[in-house]
Amino acid sequence: MIIGLFDAALNYLWDETIKNLRRKVAIFDIDYFYDTAIKDTKKRTKFKDEQDLVKLDDWELVAGCEETGIITQLGYKHL
């Protein structure tokens, strides 16, 4: 039972972290973020505005945040 609660807590923390990063990206220059984070030009055309952030995989969001300076390299390593 306790292991399940710990696992749920980690999932909750991860989800909140991703939501927070999406909010930070939305405040940031979204086009610059997409241009930097999404290397595939075909895939890039599918991303236009803030609502499209949910289509981005978590790892791409975190890596893009590190590349654009939204999070530090140390924060990236911790995530």
N, C-alpha and C positions, 0 to 999 in steps of 0.2 A: 504494500500500500504506500509506504513512504517513498519508495523508488518512483512510483507513478506520479506522486505529487512533485517530486524533484524534477522529473522529466517535463511535466506540465509547466512548472515554473520556468525552466530553461526555454521552452518553446514560447512562452508568453514574453519573456525578456527579448528573445530574438525578434519576435513579431513587432514589438514596440520599438526596437532599434531600427528595423527596416522602415517602419512608418515615419520615424523621426528623420531618417536619412532622406526619405522621399520629400518630406516637408522642406528640408534644407536645400535639396536640389531645386525644388519649385521656386524658392526664394532666389536662388542663384540664377545664373544665365542658362536657361534650359537648353537652348540651341547649342551653346558651347559645350555643355555637359554631354548631350547626345553625340555631338561630333567627336568628342574625345573618348567617350566610353564605348561607343559602338563602332567597331572597326569594319564590319561588313557593310558595304554601301547599299546593298539591296535591303538588308534589314533596317538600315538607318532611315530609309524612306518611309517606314511604317511608324516612326516616332516623330510626333509633331508638337505635342503640348504636355501639360502636367498630367492629364488623364492617362497618357500612354506609359507613365512610369510603372504601372502595375504589370505591364507586359514584359518588363525587364527582369531577367533572373536576378535573384538576390546577389549572387557572386558578381554579376556584371555591375550592379548598383554599387556594391562596396568597392570594387576595383575602380570604377569610374569616379567615385567620391575621393579615392586616394589620388588618382591621376590629376584631378582638377583642384586638389588642395582643400576640399571640404573636410576631409579627415586627414590626420597625420599618418605618416608611415607606421608609426608605433600603434596607432589606433587600428590601422588596417591589419597589422600582424595579430593584434588581439582578437579581431573579428574573424 
